[in-house]
Amino acid sequence: MLAEELGNRIKALRKATGLSQEKFALKIGMDRTYFASVESGKRNISLQNIEKIANGLNITISELFEGLEENK
């Protein structure tokens, strides 16, 4: 499932920054519980929130999606 793959990717990238979910969510102006549900793949997030996450990670949106499987 794409939401789970994206959530796992976001989680790995966030962990690489050394920030907790709470600190990262605060940094990007997102509720921590919402962000946690994104990382766990339970949310179908909007493009605006994808952009917030990518910006918070200092990467492009396309870099955020690198390595994710395409739906076939």
HTML snippet that shows the backbone in 3Dmol.js (N, CA, C, O; Angstrom):
<script src="https://3Dmol.org/build/3Dmol-min.js"></script>
<div id="view" style="width:600px;height:400px;position:relative"></div>
<script>
const pdb = `
ATOM      1  N   MET A   1       0.842  -1.176   0.000  1.00  0.00           N
ATOM      2  CA  MET A   1       0.000   0.000   0.000  1.00  0.00           C
ATOM      3  C   MET A   1       0.890   1.244   0.000  1.00  0.00           C
ATOM      4  O   MET A   1       1.847   1.334   0.769  1.00  0.00           O
ATOM      5  N   LEU A   2       0.569   2.179  -0.854  1.00  0.00           N
ATOM      6  CA  LEU A   2       1.404   3.359  -1.038  1.00  0.00           C
ATOM      7  C   LEU A   2       1.490   4.218   0.221  1.00  0.00           C
ATOM      8  O   LEU A   2       2.563   4.732   0.537  1.00  0.00           O
ATOM      9  N   ALA A   3       0.391   4.383   0.941  1.00  0.00           N
ATOM     10  CA  ALA A   3       0.411   5.204   2.159  1.00  0.00           C
ATOM     11  C   ALA A   3       1.388   4.632   3.184  1.00  0.00           C
ATOM     12  O   ALA A   3       2.086   5.384   3.864  1.00  0.00           O
ATOM     13  N   GLU A   4       1.438   3.313   3.297  1.00  0.00           N
ATOM     14  CA  GLU A   4       2.374   2.685   4.236  1.00  0.00           C
ATOM     15  C   GLU A   4       3.812   2.859   3.783  1.00  0.00           C
ATOM     16  O   GLU A   4       4.693   3.141   4.595  1.00  0.00           O
ATOM     17  N   GLU A   5       4.052   2.691   2.482  1.00  0.00           N
ATOM     18  CA  GLU A   5       5.411   2.872   1.966  1.00  0.00           C
ATOM     19  C   GLU A   5       5.887   4.298   2.170  1.00  0.00           C
ATOM     20  O   GLU A   5       7.024   4.530   2.582  1.00  0.00           O
ATOM     21  N   LEU A   6       5.001   5.265   1.875  1.00  0.00           N
ATOM     22  CA  LEU A   6       5.374   6.667   2.064  1.00  0.00           C
ATOM     23  C   LEU A   6       5.611   6.951   3.545  1.00  0.00           C
ATOM     24  O   LEU A   6       6.568   7.639   3.898  1.00  0.00           O
ATOM     25  N   GLY A   7       4.759   6.434   4.398  1.00  0.00           N
ATOM     26  CA  GLY A   7       4.937   6.622   5.839  1.00  0.00           C
ATOM     27  C   GLY A   7       6.265   6.082   6.330  1.00  0.00           C
ATOM     28  O   GLY A   7       6.946   6.726   7.128  1.00  0.00           O
ATOM     29  N   ASN A   8       6.634   4.904   5.857  1.00  0.00           N
ATOM     30  CA  ASN A   8       7.926   4.317   6.233  1.00  0.00           C
ATOM     31  C   ASN A   8       9.086   5.163   5.731  1.00  0.00           C
ATOM     32  O   ASN A   8      10.089   5.330   6.425  1.00  0.00           O
ATOM     33  N   ARG A   9       8.944   5.695   4.524  1.00  0.00           N
ATOM     34  CA  ARG A   9       9.996   6.556   3.955  1.00  0.00           C
ATOM     35  C   ARG A   9      10.138   7.830   4.783  1.00  0.00           C
ATOM     36  O   ARG A   9      11.248   8.240   5.120  1.00  0.00           O
ATOM     37  N   ILE A  10       9.013   8.448   5.105  1.00  0.00           N
ATOM     38  CA  ILE A  10       9.037   9.670   5.912  1.00  0.00           C
ATOM     39  C   ILE A  10       9.661   9.389   7.274  1.00  0.00           C
ATOM     40  O   ILE A  10      10.484  10.168   7.756  1.00  0.00           O
ATOM     41  N   LYS A  11       9.276   8.291   7.886  1.00  0.00           N
ATOM     42  CA  LYS A  11       9.807   7.934   9.203  1.00  0.00           C
ATOM     43  C   LYS A  11      11.320   7.762   9.157  1.00  0.00           C
ATOM     44  O   LYS A  11      12.032   8.265  10.026  1.00  0.00           O
ATOM     45  N   ALA A  12      11.811   7.053   8.143  1.00  0.00           N
ATOM     46  CA  ALA A  12      13.264   6.838   8.021  1.00  0.00           C
ATOM     47  C   ALA A  12      13.995   8.161   7.822  1.00  0.00           C
ATOM     48  O   ALA A  12      15.042   8.395   8.426  1.00  0.00           O
ATOM     49  N   LEU A  13      13.445   9.021   6.980  1.00  0.00           N
ATOM     50  CA  LEU A  13      14.094  10.316   6.732  1.00  0.00           C
ATOM     51  C   LEU A  13      14.053  11.202   7.975  1.00  0.00           C
ATOM     52  O   LEU A  13      15.023  11.898   8.272  1.00  0.00           O
ATOM     53  N   ARG A  14      12.943  11.180   8.695  1.00  0.00           N
ATOM     54  CA  ARG A  14      12.836  11.966   9.925  1.00  0.00           C
ATOM     55  C   ARG A  14      13.833  11.471  10.962  1.00  0.00           C
ATOM     56  O   ARG A  14      14.514  12.266  11.610  1.00  0.00           O
ATOM     57  N   LYS A  15      13.916  10.150  11.116  1.00  0.00           N
ATOM     58  CA  LYS A  15      14.863   9.591  12.091  1.00  0.00           C
ATOM     59  C   LYS A  15      16.297   9.986  11.750  1.00  0.00           C
ATOM     60  O   LYS A  15      17.111  10.207  12.646  1.00  0.00           O
ATOM     61  N   ALA A  16      16.604  10.074  10.465  1.00  0.00           N
ATOM     62  CA  ALA A  16      17.947  10.474  10.044  1.00  0.00           C
ATOM     63  C   ALA A  16      18.262  11.912  10.466  1.00  0.00           C
ATOM     64  O   ALA A  16      19.430  12.273  10.616  1.00  0.00           O
ATOM     65  N   THR A  17      17.222  12.733  10.659  1.00  0.00           N
ATOM     66  CA  THR A  17      17.446  14.109  11.115  1.00  0.00           C
ATOM     67  C   THR A  17      17.714  14.161  12.609  1.00  0.00           C
ATOM     68  O   THR A  17      18.215  15.162  13.119  1.00  0.00           O
ATOM     69  N   GLY A  18      17.378  13.072  13.319  1.00  0.00           N
ATOM     70  CA  GLY A  18      17.566  13.037  14.761  1.00  0.00           C
ATOM     71  C   GLY A  18      16.424  13.658  15.545  1.00  0.00           C
ATOM     72  O   GLY A  18      16.515  13.797  16.764  1.00  0.00           O
ATOM     73  N   LEU A  19      15.348  14.035  14.861  1.00  0.00           N
ATOM     74  CA  LEU A  19      14.216  14.654  15.538  1.00  0.00           C
ATOM     75  C   LEU A  19      13.152  13.623  15.893  1.00  0.00           C
ATOM     76  O   LEU A  19      12.917  12.674  15.145  1.00  0.00           O
ATOM     77  N   SER A  20      12.519  13.820  17.033  1.00  0.00           N
ATOM     78  CA  SER A  20      11.391  12.982  17.421  1.00  0.00           C
ATOM     79  C   SER A  20      10.183  13.365  16.566  1.00  0.00           C
ATOM     80  O   SER A  20      10.188  14.400  15.899  1.00  0.00           O
ATOM     81  N   GLN A  21       9.157  12.527  16.593  1.00  0.00           N
ATOM     82  CA  GLN A  21       7.921  12.879  15.892  1.00  0.00           C
ATOM     83  C   GLN A  21       7.399  14.221  16.390  1.00  0.00           C
ATOM     84  O   GLN A  21       6.994  15.075  15.602  1.00  0.00           O
ATOM     85  N   GLU A  22       7.415  14.391  17.690  1.00  0.00           N
ATOM     86  CA  GLU A  22       6.873  15.617  18.277  1.00  0.00           C
ATOM     87  C   GLU A  22       7.636  16.858  17.814  1.00  0.00           C
ATOM     88  O   GLU A  22       7.028  17.856  17.429  1.00  0.00           O
ATOM     89  N   LYS A  23       8.959  16.794  17.851  1.00  0.00           N
ATOM     90  CA  LYS A  23       9.765  17.952  17.452  1.00  0.00           C
ATOM     91  C   LYS A  23       9.649  18.223  15.952  1.00  0.00           C
ATOM     92  O   LYS A  23       9.600  19.378  15.528  1.00  0.00           O
ATOM     93  N   PHE A  24       9.605  17.156  15.151  1.00  0.00           N
ATOM     94  CA  PHE A  24       9.477  17.353  13.711  1.00  0.00           C
ATOM     95  C   PHE A  24       8.107  17.942  13.374  1.00  0.00           C
ATOM     96  O   PHE A  24       8.009  18.870  12.572  1.00  0.00           O
ATOM     97  N   ALA A  25       7.056  17.406  13.984  1.00  0.00           N
ATOM     98  CA  ALA A  25       5.704  17.924  13.732  1.00  0.00           C
ATOM     99  C   ALA A  25       5.614  19.396  14.119  1.00  0.00           C
ATOM    100  O   ALA A  25       5.013  20.193  13.399  1.00  0.00           O
ATOM    101  N   LEU A  26       6.206  19.757  15.244  1.00  0.00           N
ATOM    102  CA  LEU A  26       6.227  21.151  15.664  1.00  0.00           C
ATOM    103  C   LEU A  26       6.967  22.013  14.646  1.00  0.00           C
ATOM    104  O   LEU A  26       6.527  23.115  14.318  1.00  0.00           O
ATOM    105  N   LYS A  27       8.084  21.507  14.154  1.00  0.00           N
ATOM    106  CA  LYS A  27       8.895  22.236  13.169  1.00  0.00           C
ATOM    107  C   LYS A  27       8.103  22.553  11.912  1.00  0.00           C
ATOM    108  O   LYS A  27       8.253  23.633  11.342  1.00  0.00           O
ATOM    109  N   ILE A  28       7.257  21.620  11.472  1.00  0.00           N
ATOM    110  CA  ILE A  28       6.531  21.824  10.216  1.00  0.00           C
ATOM    111  C   ILE A  28       5.100  22.328  10.427  1.00  0.00           C
ATOM    112  O   ILE A  28       4.354  22.495   9.462  1.00  0.00           O
ATOM    113  N   GLY A  29       4.718  22.569  11.675  1.00  0.00           N
ATOM    114  CA  GLY A  29       3.393  23.111  11.956  1.00  0.00           C
ATOM    115  C   GLY A  29       2.269  22.111  11.777  1.00  0.00           C
ATOM    116  O   GLY A  29       1.193  22.452  11.285  1.00  0.00           O
ATOM    117  N   MET A  30       2.522  20.874  12.179  1.00  0.00           N
ATOM    118  CA  MET A  30       1.542  19.804  12.033  1.00  0.00           C
ATOM    119  C   MET A  30       1.301  19.172  13.397  1.00  0.00           C
ATOM    120  O   MET A  30       2.224  19.046  14.201  1.00  0.00           O
ATOM    121  N   ASP A  31       0.066  18.777  13.653  1.00  0.00           N
ATOM    122  CA  ASP A  31      -0.257  18.096  14.900  1.00  0.00           C
ATOM    123  C   ASP A  31       0.511  16.776  14.990  1.00  0.00           C
ATOM    124  O   ASP A  31       0.597  16.034  14.011  1.00  0.00           O
ATOM    125  N   ARG A  32       1.069  16.487  16.171  1.00  0.00           N
ATOM    126  CA  ARG A  32       1.891  15.289  16.313  1.00  0.00           C
ATOM    127  C   ARG A  32       1.106  14.011  16.073  1.00  0.00           C
ATOM    128  O   ARG A  32       1.619  13.082  15.450  1.00  0.00           O
ATOM    129  N   THR A  33      -0.121  13.946  16.552  1.00  0.00           N
ATOM    130  CA  THR A  33      -0.897  12.719  16.357  1.00  0.00           C
ATOM    131  C   THR A  33      -1.238  12.512  14.883  1.00  0.00           C
ATOM    132  O   THR A  33      -1.267  11.380  14.400  1.00  0.00           O
ATOM    133  N   TYR A  34      -1.494  13.607  14.173  1.00  0.00           N
ATOM    134  CA  TYR A  34      -1.737  13.507  12.729  1.00  0.00           C
ATOM    135  C   TYR A  34      -0.470  13.007  12.033  1.00  0.00           C
ATOM    136  O   TYR A  34      -0.519  12.107  11.195  1.00  0.00           O
ATOM    137  N   PHE A  35       0.669  13.611  12.401  1.00  0.00           N
ATOM    138  CA  PHE A  35       1.937  13.214  11.780  1.00  0.00           C
ATOM    139  C   PHE A  35       2.250  11.749  12.070  1.00  0.00           C
ATOM    140  O   PHE A  35       2.726  11.029  11.193  1.00  0.00           O
ATOM    141  N   ALA A  36       1.983  11.309  13.297  1.00  0.00           N
ATOM    142  CA  ALA A  36       2.216   9.905  13.647  1.00  0.00           C
ATOM    143  C   ALA A  36       1.366   8.985  12.777  1.00  0.00           C
ATOM    144  O   ALA A  36       1.827   7.920  12.367  1.00  0.00           O
ATOM    145  N   SER A  37       0.139   9.384  12.495  1.00  0.00           N
ATOM    146  CA  SER A  37      -0.721   8.557  11.643  1.00  0.00           C
ATOM    147  C   SER A  37      -0.244   8.558  10.198  1.00  0.00           C
ATOM    148  O   SER A  37      -0.476   7.590   9.473  1.00  0.00           O
ATOM    149  N   VAL A  38       0.417   9.624   9.768  1.00  0.00           N
ATOM    150  CA  VAL A  38       1.025   9.656   8.427  1.00  0.00           C
ATOM    151  C   VAL A  38       2.166   8.645   8.368  1.00  0.00           C
ATOM    152  O   VAL A  38       2.259   7.847   7.435  1.00  0.00           O
ATOM    153  N   GLU A  39       3.032   8.693   9.380  1.00  0.00           N
ATOM    154  CA  GLU A  39       4.171   7.763   9.405  1.00  0.00           C
ATOM    155  C   GLU A  39       3.727   6.310   9.479  1.00  0.00           C
ATOM    156  O   GLU A  39       4.402   5.427   8.950  1.00  0.00           O
ATOM    157  N   SER A  40       2.611   6.058  10.122  1.00  0.00           N
ATOM    158  CA  SER A  40       2.139   4.673  10.232  1.00  0.00           C
ATOM    159  C   SER A  40       1.328   4.241   9.016  1.00  0.00           C
ATOM    160  O   SER A  40       0.863   3.103   8.952  1.00  0.00           O
ATOM    161  N   GLY A  41       1.157   5.142   8.050  1.00  0.00           N
ATOM    162  CA  GLY A  41       0.454   4.796   6.814  1.00  0.00           C
ATOM    163  C   GLY A  41      -1.057   4.781   6.940  1.00  0.00           C
ATOM    164  O   GLY A  41      -1.744   4.191   6.106  1.00  0.00           O
ATOM    165  N   LYS A  42      -1.580   5.420   7.970  1.00  0.00           N
ATOM    166  CA  LYS A  42      -3.022   5.421   8.200  1.00  0.00           C
ATOM    167  C   LYS A  42      -3.722   6.636   7.606  1.00  0.00           C
ATOM    168  O   LYS A  42      -4.941   6.764   7.725  1.00  0.00           O
ATOM    169  N   ARG A  43      -2.977   7.520   6.975  1.00  0.00           N
ATOM    170  CA  ARG A  43      -3.550   8.736   6.399  1.00  0.00           C
ATOM    171  C   ARG A  43      -3.272   8.807   4.906  1.00  0.00           C
ATOM    172  O   ARG A  43      -2.203   8.420   4.433  1.00  0.00           O
ATOM    173  N   ASN A  44      -4.243   9.303   4.191  1.00  0.00           N
ATOM    174  CA  ASN A  44      -4.078   9.647   2.788  1.00  0.00           C
ATOM    175  C   ASN A  44      -3.910  11.156   2.771  1.00  0.00           C
ATOM    176  O   ASN A  44      -4.892  11.894   2.691  1.00  0.00           O
ATOM    177  N   ILE A  45      -2.664  11.616   2.846  1.00  0.00           N
ATOM    178  CA  ILE A  45      -2.403  13.029   3.121  1.00  0.00           C
ATOM    179  C   ILE A  45      -2.499  13.889   1.873  1.00  0.00           C
ATOM    180  O   ILE A  45      -2.367  13.406   0.749  1.00  0.00           O
ATOM    181  N   SER A  46      -2.730  15.169   2.099  1.00  0.00           N
ATOM    182  CA  SER A  46      -2.875  16.139   1.010  1.00  0.00           C
ATOM    183  C   SER A  46      -1.514  16.533   0.455  1.00  0.00           C
ATOM    184  O   SER A  46      -0.475  16.313   1.077  1.00  0.00           O
ATOM    185  N   LEU A  47      -1.553  17.111  -0.712  1.00  0.00           N
ATOM    186  CA  LEU A  47      -0.317  17.601  -1.333  1.00  0.00           C
ATOM    187  C   LEU A  47       0.328  18.702  -0.493  1.00  0.00           C
ATOM    188  O   LEU A  47       1.553  18.797  -0.420  1.00  0.00           O
ATOM    189  N   GLN A  48      -0.502  19.530   0.137  1.00  0.00           N
ATOM    190  CA  GLN A  48       0.041  20.597   0.983  1.00  0.00           C
ATOM    191  C   GLN A  48       0.833  20.012   2.142  1.00  0.00           C
ATOM    192  O   GLN A  48       1.894  20.533   2.488  1.00  0.00           O
ATOM    193  N   ASN A  49       0.339  18.942   2.745  1.00  0.00           N
ATOM    194  CA  ASN A  49       1.058  18.330   3.859  1.00  0.00           C
ATOM    195  C   ASN A  49       2.289  17.569   3.384  1.00  0.00           C
ATOM    196  O   ASN A  49       3.296  17.520   4.091  1.00  0.00           O
ATOM    197  N   ILE A  50       2.221  16.981   2.206  1.00  0.00           N
ATOM    198  CA  ILE A  50       3.413  16.351   1.623  1.00  0.00           C
ATOM    199  C   ILE A  50       4.498  17.405   1.414  1.00  0.00           C
ATOM    200  O   ILE A  50       5.673  17.162   1.687  1.00  0.00           O
ATOM    201  N   GLU A  51       4.094  18.564   0.931  1.00  0.00           N
ATOM    202  CA  GLU A  51       5.046  19.659   0.725  1.00  0.00           C
ATOM    203  C   GLU A  51       5.652  20.118   2.054  1.00  0.00           C
ATOM    204  O   GLU A  51       6.857  20.357   2.126  1.00  0.00           O
ATOM    205  N   LYS A  52       4.837  20.244   3.104  1.00  0.00           N
ATOM    206  CA  LYS A  52       5.346  20.631   4.429  1.00  0.00           C
ATOM    207  C   LYS A  52       6.404  19.640   4.917  1.00  0.00           C
ATOM    208  O   LYS A  52       7.454  20.029   5.429  1.00  0.00           O
ATOM    209  N   ILE A  53       6.104  18.358   4.748  1.00  0.00           N
ATOM    210  CA  ILE A  53       7.038  17.321   5.206  1.00  0.00           C
ATOM    211  C   ILE A  53       8.335  17.377   4.416  1.00  0.00           C
ATOM    212  O   ILE A  53       9.419  17.333   4.998  1.00  0.00           O
ATOM    213  N   ALA A  54       8.232  17.473   3.098  1.00  0.00           N
ATOM    214  CA  ALA A  54       9.439  17.555   2.261  1.00  0.00           C
ATOM    215  C   ALA A  54      10.267  18.777   2.641  1.00  0.00           C
ATOM    216  O   ALA A  54      11.486  18.680   2.781  1.00  0.00           O
ATOM    217  N   ASN A  55       9.621  19.913   2.807  1.00  0.00           N
ATOM    218  CA  ASN A  55      10.339  21.131   3.193  1.00  0.00           C
ATOM    219  C   ASN A  55      11.005  20.963   4.553  1.00  0.00           C
ATOM    220  O   ASN A  55      12.136  21.407   4.752  1.00  0.00           O
ATOM    221  N   GLY A  56      10.309  20.325   5.485  1.00  0.00           N
ATOM    222  CA  GLY A  56      10.877  20.085   6.811  1.00  0.00           C
ATOM    223  C   GLY A  56      12.092  19.180   6.777  1.00  0.00           C
ATOM    224  O   GLY A  56      12.982  19.284   7.620  1.00  0.00           O
ATOM    225  N   LEU A  57      12.120  18.292   5.795  1.00  0.00           N
ATOM    226  CA  LEU A  57      13.257  17.386   5.622  1.00  0.00           C
ATOM    227  C   LEU A  57      14.341  17.983   4.726  1.00  0.00           C
ATOM    228  O   LEU A  57      15.386  17.370   4.513  1.00  0.00           O
ATOM    229  N   ASN A  58      14.085  19.182   4.203  1.00  0.00           N
ATOM    230  CA  ASN A  58      15.006  19.872   3.286  1.00  0.00           C
ATOM    231  C   ASN A  58      15.279  19.067   2.029  1.00  0.00           C
ATOM    232  O   ASN A  58      16.411  18.999   1.549  1.00  0.00           O
ATOM    233  N   ILE A  59      14.208  18.449   1.496  1.00  0.00           N
ATOM    234  CA  ILE A  59      14.304  17.702   0.250  1.00  0.00           C
ATOM    235  C   ILE A  59      13.144  18.104  -0.656  1.00  0.00           C
ATOM    236  O   ILE A  59      12.194  18.752  -0.214  1.00  0.00           O
ATOM    237  N   THR A  60      13.229  17.717  -1.923  1.00  0.00           N
ATOM    238  CA  THR A  60      12.138  17.996  -2.850  1.00  0.00           C
ATOM    239  C   THR A  60      11.048  16.937  -2.691  1.00  0.00           C
ATOM    240  O   THR A  60      11.276  15.875  -2.112  1.00  0.00           O
ATOM    241  N   ILE A  61       9.887  17.239  -3.204  1.00  0.00           N
ATOM    242  CA  ILE A  61       8.800  16.266  -3.160  1.00  0.00           C
ATOM    243  C   ILE A  61       9.193  15.011  -3.936  1.00  0.00           C
ATOM    244  O   ILE A  61       8.893  13.898  -3.505  1.00  0.00           O
ATOM    245  N   SER A  62       9.850  15.179  -5.060  1.00  0.00           N
ATOM    246  CA  SER A  62      10.248  13.997  -5.838  1.00  0.00           C
ATOM    247  C   SER A  62      11.255  13.146  -5.060  1.00  0.00           C
ATOM    248  O   SER A  62      11.223  11.919  -5.154  1.00  0.00           O
ATOM    249  N   GLU A  63      12.142  13.775  -4.300  1.00  0.00           N
ATOM    250  CA  GLU A  63      13.082  13.010  -3.476  1.00  0.00           C
ATOM    251  C   GLU A  63      12.343  12.245  -2.386  1.00  0.00           C
ATOM    252  O   GLU A  63      12.741  11.139  -2.020  1.00  0.00           O
ATOM    253  N   LEU A  64      11.266  12.834  -1.865  1.00  0.00           N
ATOM    254  CA  LEU A  64      10.478  12.167  -0.838  1.00  0.00           C
ATOM    255  C   LEU A  64       9.896  10.855  -1.360  1.00  0.00           C
ATOM    256  O   LEU A  64       9.782   9.881  -0.616  1.00  0.00           O
ATOM    257  N   PHE A  65       9.534  10.834  -2.627  1.00  0.00           N
ATOM    258  CA  PHE A  65       8.921   9.646  -3.216  1.00  0.00           C
ATOM    259  C   PHE A  65       9.920   8.677  -3.851  1.00  0.00           C
ATOM    260  O   PHE A  65       9.518   7.640  -4.380  1.00  0.00           O
ATOM    261  N   GLU A  66      11.218   9.001  -3.807  1.00  0.00           N
ATOM    262  CA  GLU A  66      12.228   8.116  -4.393  1.00  0.00           C
ATOM    263  C   GLU A  66      12.181   6.732  -3.761  1.00  0.00           C
ATOM    264  O   GLU A  66      12.098   6.598  -2.540  1.00  0.00           O
ATOM    265  N   GLY A  67      12.235   5.715  -4.594  1.00  0.00           N
ATOM    266  CA  GLY A  67      12.301   4.351  -4.117  1.00  0.00           C
ATOM    267  C   GLY A  67      10.963   3.711  -3.800  1.00  0.00           C
ATOM    268  O   GLY A  67      10.912   2.526  -3.470  1.00  0.00           O
ATOM    269  N   LEU A  68       9.875   4.472  -3.894  1.00  0.00           N
ATOM    270  CA  LEU A  68       8.558   3.897  -3.633  1.00  0.00           C
ATOM    271  C   LEU A  68       8.099   3.139  -4.865  1.00  0.00           C
ATOM    272  O   LEU A  68       8.349   3.559  -5.994  1.00  0.00           O
ATOM    273  N   GLU A  69       7.434   2.031  -4.643  1.00  0.00           N
ATOM    274  CA  GLU A  69       6.930   1.203  -5.735  1.00  0.00           C
ATOM    275  C   GLU A  69       5.764   1.890  -6.418  1.00  0.00           C
ATOM    276  O   GLU A  69       4.915   2.505  -5.773  1.00  0.00           O
ATOM    277  N   GLU A  70       5.740   1.773  -7.728  1.00  0.00           N
ATOM    278  CA  GLU A  70       4.594   2.275  -8.488  1.00  0.00           C
ATOM    279  C   GLU A  70       3.474   1.260  -8.418  1.00  0.00           C
ATOM    280  O   GLU A  70       3.721   0.054  -8.391  1.00  0.00           O
ATOM    281  N   ASN A  71       2.237   1.745  -8.389  1.00  0.00           N
ATOM    282  CA  ASN A  71       1.099   0.843  -8.481  1.00  0.00           C
ATOM    283  C   ASN A  71       1.043   0.262  -9.880  1.00  0.00           C
ATOM    284  O   ASN A  71       1.165   0.988 -10.867  1.00  0.00           O
ATOM    285  N   LYS A  72       0.862  -1.018  -9.965  1.00  0.00           N
ATOM    286  CA  LYS A  72       0.858  -1.654 -11.276  1.00  0.00           C
ATOM    287  C   LYS A  72      -0.509  -2.158 -11.598  1.00  0.00           C
ATOM    288  O   LYS A  72      -0.720  -2.729 -12.667  1.00  0.00           O
TER     289      LYS A  72
END
`;
const viewer = $3Dmol.createViewer("view");
viewer.addModel(pdb, "pdb");
viewer.setStyle({}, {cartoon: {color: "spectrum"}});
viewer.zoomTo();
viewer.render();
</script>
